[in-house]
Amino acid sequence: MDKESALQNFGLTDAEVKVYTYLLQSGEATASQIAKKTGTNRTFTYDRLKKLGDIGLVSSVIKDNKKCFMAAEPSQLLAILEEREEQIKNILPALEKLKRTVRVGADVEVYSGIKGVKTALNLMIKEKRTICLHGTLDKFQEIMPTHFGIWNTRRINEKINMRILSSEAINLDYAESGLLSEEEQTNTSNFVFGNITLIVMWSDYPIAIIIKSREMAQNNLAFFNTIWNREVKIYTGAKGMQRAFIELLDGTKELLGFGYSKRLSDAYTVEFSDEWHIERIKRNIKCRIMAYEEKDTREYFRPRLKIKKEFYVRYLPRELQGPACISLSDKMVATFVYTEKRFRVVLNKNRETVKVYKKYFDELWKKAKA
């Protein structure tokens, strides 16, 4: 946001912004000089100077029988804001008493436009409750970039935790996230915090709907937790594959796998693989995999075996390993299906499924060759 827009949000008109910024640049000036430089007549200039003086942004002094005006230090803007905030705090109890709430079922409020949506979003900071988000966060950042930064900083300072279900890759402090498939991508953000549900429909003219209902919030939270805790998740694309590999490292002592190939490594990239191995070694996780018995794949793994700690590879013909790559941790099975059109990963946290695949891995490992 540029300085002119910020000053207008402070409450100044475009003409008042011109007067104030001109005085900052000039140091001091008469009303006639100001009128000439800002392109307005003298009478209107006096009106604007009076308003700026009333709020403490402009002062005056008599020099050589002429009244000269000077701009207050820019830091005065913060002092004015603090004074206004203190005044609002003092009258909030009285304003709350004036508010008459008529409830028939859920209490619903609708806000529109950037300023209206800001008001709705700031309610989450005021409530200071854990925030569950299902939907997009990228659109929030895209349409309201400045306010997103302010909002997220306030959330972190207040230590407000977030749980996020989105098809977007998200990395924020005091937040954990679950990745949705590309098919579940949306331009809507559904927030649940305390007994409040906030739905934001993002567009050039966004709309926010606040629903204050304990029953509805609990229903939405139950739906959120069902997705969050589901045993089977599907990720798509190269980012989805990378996310699955990262999740496989959580809470496991050993990683197992079969169906690996040079082609699969090209999909999730060698650079990611190198970073992943660094994290694996840091967590003291052993890795045993079986790859296709083919020239390109052997040439890919041969130098990596020499530099990757606790990393073991054996080889089997493709037909014995199946059409997909299977990776196993102590908690989940990840099935990497890579076709010519797209990449897809199915994560399964069912314990019986993990147990069956581990047994099958042990049988294959005995047949595989180094």
C-alpha positions in Angstrom: 0.0 0.0 0.0 1.4 3.4 -0.9 1.6 6.4 1.5 -1.3 8.2 -0.1 -3.7 5.2 0.3 -2.5 4.6 3.8 -3.2 8.3 4.8 -6.7 8.1 3.2 -7.4 4.9 5.2 -6.3 7.0 8.2 -9.3 9.3 7.5 -7.9 12.1 5.3 -9.3 13.1 2.0 -7.2 13.2 -1.2 -6.9 17.0 -0.9 -5.9 16.8 2.8 -3.2 14.2 1.9 -1.8 16.6 -0.7 -1.7 19.5 1.8 0.0 17.4 4.6 2.6 15.8 2.3 3.4 19.2 0.7 4.0 20.7 4.1 6.3 17.7 5.0 8.3 18.4 1.9 8.4 22.2 2.2 8.9 22.5 6.0 6.5 25.5 6.2 4.3 27.5 3.8 1.6 30.1 3.8 -2.0 29.3 2.8 -1.4 31.0 -0.6 1.7 28.9 -1.3 -0.1 25.7 -0.3 -3.2 26.6 -2.5 -0.9 27.2 -5.5 1.1 24.0 -5.1 -1.9 21.8 -4.4 -4.1 23.3 -7.1 -7.0 24.5 -4.9 -8.4 27.9 -4.0 -7.4 29.6 -0.8 -10.7 29.3 1.0 -10.8 25.5 0.6 -7.2 25.3 1.6 -8.0 27.1 4.9 -10.8 24.6 5.6 -8.4 21.7 5.0 -5.7 23.3 7.2 -8.2 23.7 10.0 -9.2 20.1 9.9 -5.5 19.0 9.8 -4.9 21.3 12.7 -7.9 20.0 14.7 -6.5 16.4 14.6 -3.0 17.5 15.4 -1.2 17.1 12.0 -0.6 20.8 11.3 0.5 23.7 13.4 1.0 27.4 12.6 3.2 30.4 13.5 3.2 34.1 12.6 6.3 35.2 10.7 6.7 38.7 9.3 3.0 39.3 9.8 2.3 36.1 7.7 0.7 33.0 9.1 2.9 30.0 8.2 1.8 26.4 8.5 4.0 23.4 9.4 3.3 19.6 9.3 3.6 17.6 12.5 6.1 14.8 12.6 4.8 11.6 10.9 5.1 9.8 14.2 2.2 11.9 15.4 0.0 9.6 13.3 0.7 6.8 15.6 0.0 8.9 18.7 -3.4 9.9 17.2 -4.2 6.3 16.5 -3.3 5.3 20.1 -5.5 8.1 21.4 -8.4 7.1 19.2 -8.0 3.5 20.3 -8.1 4.5 23.9 -11.2 6.5 23.4 -12.9 3.6 21.7 -11.9 1.3 24.5 -13.5 3.6 27.0 -16.8 3.8 25.2 -17.0 0.1 24.2 -19.0 -1.0 27.3 -21.6 1.8 26.7 -21.8 0.8 23.0 -22.3 -2.9 23.9 -25.2 -2.0 26.1 -26.8 -0.1 23.2 -26.6 -3.0 20.9 -29.9 -4.9 20.6 -29.6 -8.5 19.5 -32.6 -10.2 18.0 -31.9 -13.9 17.6 -34.1 -16.2 15.7 -32.1 -19.4 15.3 -28.5 -18.6 14.2 -27.2 -15.0 14.3 -26.1 -14.2 10.7 -24.1 -11.1 9.7 -23.0 -10.3 6.1 -20.1 -8.1 5.2 -19.1 -7.1 1.7 -16.1 -5.4 0.1 -12.5 -5.3 1.3 -13.2 -3.2 4.4 -16.2 -5.3 5.4 -14.3 -8.6 5.0 -11.5 -7.1 7.1 -14.0 -6.6 10.0 -15.1 -10.2 9.7 -11.6 -11.6 9.6 -10.5 -9.5 12.6 -13.2 -11.3 14.7 -10.9 -14.4 14.7 -8.2 -12.4 16.4 -10.6 -11.0 18.9 -12.0 -14.4 19.8 -8.5 -15.9 20.4 -9.7 -19.5 19.7 -8.1 -22.2 17.6 -9.0 -21.6 13.9 -9.9 -24.5 11.6 -9.8 -23.5 8.0 -11.2 -25.6 5.1 -10.5 -24.1 1.7 -8.2 -21.5 0.3 -5.7 -19.3 2.0 -3.9 -18.2 -1.2 -6.9 -16.1 -2.2 -6.8 -14.3 1.1 -3.2 -13.4 0.4 -3.8 -12.6 -3.3 -6.8 -10.3 -2.8 -5.8 -8.7 0.5 -2.0 -9.0 0.7 -1.3 -6.2 3.1 -4.1 -7.1 5.5 -3.1 -10.8 5.4 0.4 -9.9 6.6 -1.1 -7.8 9.4 -3.7 -10.4 10.3 -1.3 -13.3 10.4 1.3 -11.3 12.5 -1.4 -10.5 15.0 -2.5 -14.2 15.1 1.1 -15.3 15.7 1.6 -12.7 18.4 -1.6 -13.8 20.1 -0.4 -17.5 19.8 -3.6 -18.5 18.0 -3.2 -21.9 16.5 -4.6 -22.9 13.1 -5.4 -26.2 11.5 -5.7 -25.9 7.7 -7.2 -28.3 5.1 -6.3 -27.0 1.7 -5.2 -28.1 -1.8 -2.4 -25.4 -1.4 1.0 -25.9 0.1 0.9 -23.8 3.3 3.7 -23.2 5.8 2.8 -20.8 8.7 3.9 -20.5 12.3 1.4 -21.8 14.8 -0.3 -23.8 12.1 -0.5 -27.4 10.9 -2.0 -28.4 7.6 -3.5 -31.3 5.7 -3.3 -31.3 1.9 -6.5 -31.8 -0.1 -6.5 -33.2 -3.6 -6.6 -30.8 -6.6 -10.3 -31.8 -7.2 -11.1 -30.3 -3.8 -9.7 -26.9 -4.7 -12.0 -24.0 -4.0 -12.1 -20.1 -4.0 -14.0 -20.1 -0.6 -12.5 -20.1 2.9 -14.6 -21.8 5.7 -13.3 -20.8 9.1 -14.6 -22.3 12.4 -13.5 -20.8 15.7 -15.3 -21.2 19.0 -19.0 -21.1 18.3 -18.6 -19.1 15.1 -18.4 -20.1 11.4 -17.0 -17.6 9.0 -17.4 -18.1 5.2 -15.5 -15.9 2.9 -16.2 -16.0 -0.8 -13.2 -14.5 -2.6 -13.5 -12.3 -5.7 -12.7 -8.8 -6.7 -15.6 -7.8 -4.4 -15.4 -10.4 -1.6 -18.2 -11.3 0.7 -18.0 -12.6 4.3 -20.8 -14.4 6.2 -20.5 -14.7 10.0 -22.8 -17.4 11.5 -22.9 -17.4 15.3 -24.4 -20.7 16.2 -22.9 -23.3 18.5 -24.7 -26.1 16.8 -23.6 -25.1 13.3 -20.0 -24.6 14.5 -20.0 -28.1 16.0 -21.4 -29.6 12.8 -18.8 -27.9 10.7 -16.0 -28.9 13.1 -17.1 -32.5 13.0 -17.0 -32.4 9.2 -13.5 -30.8 9.4 -12.3 -33.5 11.8 -13.7 -36.3 9.6 -11.5 -35.1 6.7 -8.6 -34.3 9.0 -8.6 -37.8 10.6 -9.5 -39.9 7.6 -7.5 -43.1 7.1 -7.2 -42.6 3.3 -6.0 -39.4 1.6 -5.3 -38.7 -2.0 -2.6 -36.1 -3.2 -2.0 -35.2 -6.8 0.9 -33.7 -8.7 4.6 -33.5 -7.9 3.9 -31.4 -4.8 1.5 -34.0 -3.6 4.2 -36.7 -4.0 6.7 -34.6 -2.1 4.2 -34.0 0.7 3.5 -37.8 1.0 7.3 -38.5 1.3 7.5 -36.0 4.1 4.5 -37.5 6.0 6.1 -40.9 5.7 9.0 -39.7 8.0 6.6 -38.9 10.9 7.0 -41.2 13.8 8.8 -44.1 12.1 12.0 -45.9 12.7 12.4 -47.4 9.2 11.1 -46.6 5.8 10.5 -49.5 3.3 9.5 -49.4 -0.3 9.3 -51.2 -3.6 8.6 -50.2 -7.2 11.2 -47.4 -7.3 12.6 -46.2 -10.6 14.6 -43.4 -12.2 11.3 -42.2 -13.7 9.7 -41.8 -10.3 12.7 -39.8 -9.0 12.4 -37.5 -12.0 8.8 -36.8 -10.9 9.6 -35.7 -7.4 13.0 -34.3 -8.4 16.5 -35.2 -7.3 16.8 -31.9 -5.4 13.8 -32.8 -3.2 15.2 -36.3 -2.7 18.5 -34.9 -1.4 16.7 -32.6 1.1 14.5 -35.5 2.1 17.5 -37.8 2.8 19.1 -35.1 5.0 15.9 -34.9 7.1 15.7 -38.7 7.2 19.3 -39.0 8.5 18.7 -36.3 11.0 15.8 -38.3 12.4 17.9 -41.5 12.4 15.5 -43.3 10.1 16.8 -46.3 8.2 15.7 -46.8 4.6 15.4 -50.0 2.6 13.9 -50.0 -0.9 13.6 -52.2 -4.0 13.9 -50.7 -7.4 13.3 -51.9 -11.0 16.1 -54.1 -12.5 16.9 -51.8 -15.4 20.0 -49.9 -16.5 18.8 -46.3 -15.9 17.5 -47.0 -12.5 20.7 -48.8 -11.4 22.8 -45.9 -12.7 20.7 -43.5 -10.7 21.0 -45.3 -7.4 24.6 -46.5 -7.7 26.3 -43.1 -6.7 23.6 -42.3 -4.2 24.2 -45.5 -2.2 27.7 -44.3 -1.6 26.8 -41.0 0.1 23.4 -41.7 1.7 23.7 -43.0 5.3 21.5 -46.0 6.3 20.2 -46.3 2.7 20.0 -49.8 1.1 18.7 -50.7 -2.4 18.0 -54.0 -4.0 16.7 -54.8 -7.4 13.9 -57.0 -8.8 12.2 -57.2 -12.2 9.4 -54.7 -12.8 6.7 -57.5 -13.1 7.4 -58.8 -9.6 6.9 -55.4 -8.0 3.7 -54.3 -9.6 2.6 -51.2 -11.5 3.0 -48.6 -8.7 5.6 -47.6 -6.1 4.7 -48.6 -2.6 6.4 -46.9 0.4 5.8 -47.9 4.0 6.4 -46.3 7.4 5.3 -47.7 10.8 2.0 -45.8 10.4 1.0 -45.6 6.8 1.3 -47.0 3.2 1.8 -44.5 0.4 0.9 -45.8 -3.1 2.6 -43.6 -5.8 0.7 -44.1 -9.1 2.5 -42.3 -12.0 1.0 -42.4 -15.4 1.8 -40.4 -18.5 -0.9 -37.8 -17.7 -0.6 -37.1 -14.0 0.8 -38.2 -10.6 -1.3 -39.4 -7.8 -0.5 -40.6 -4.3 -2.9 -42.6 -2.0 -2.0 -42.5 1.7 -3.6 -45.2 3.8 -3.2 -45.2 7.6 -5.1 -48.4 8.2 -2.9 -50.6 10.5 -3.9 -53.9 9.0 -3.0 -52.6 5.5 0.4 -51.5 6.8 1.0 -54.9 8.4 0.1 -56.8 5.2 2.3 -54.7 3.0 5.3 -55.1 5.4 4.9 -58.8 5.3 4.9 -58.7 1.5 7.9 -56.4 1.5 9.9 -58.9 3.6 9.1 -61.7 1.1 10.2 -59.6 -1.9 13.4 -58.4 -0.1 14.6 -62.0 0.3 14.3 -62.5 -3.5 15.9 -59.2 -4.5 19.5 -58.7 -5.5 21.9 -56.0 -4.5 
